[in-house]
Amino acid sequence: MADRRNRPLSPAQIAIQVTFVLKGHLKNARIAYIRAAVLLARVRDEKLWSALGHSTIEEYAQRRLGLRRSAL
């Protein structure tokens, strides 16, 4: 029997490995998105943007986070 450790991976094996890693990254991105949304809601609900001298949450998001209204 040939030693499989010395054989290069097939394109299908590489695709499976890349897909596995990609799924992990996408899951982490979804979790990060939810965490960011929770914190943005807190900034909104507690009006924390005004404590930093901003007149609106949109101004806060634009200047501090680089987010436009559509991203909020």
Number of C-alpha atoms within 10 A of each C-alpha: 3 6 6 8 7 7 8 9 11 9 9 9 11 12 12 12 11 12 12 11 12 12 11 12 12 11 12 12 12 12 12 12 11 12 12 12 13 12 11 17 13 13 17 15 10 11 14 15 21 15 10 10 10 16 11 13 18 19 18 20 19 15 12 12 10 10 14 13 10 6 9 12
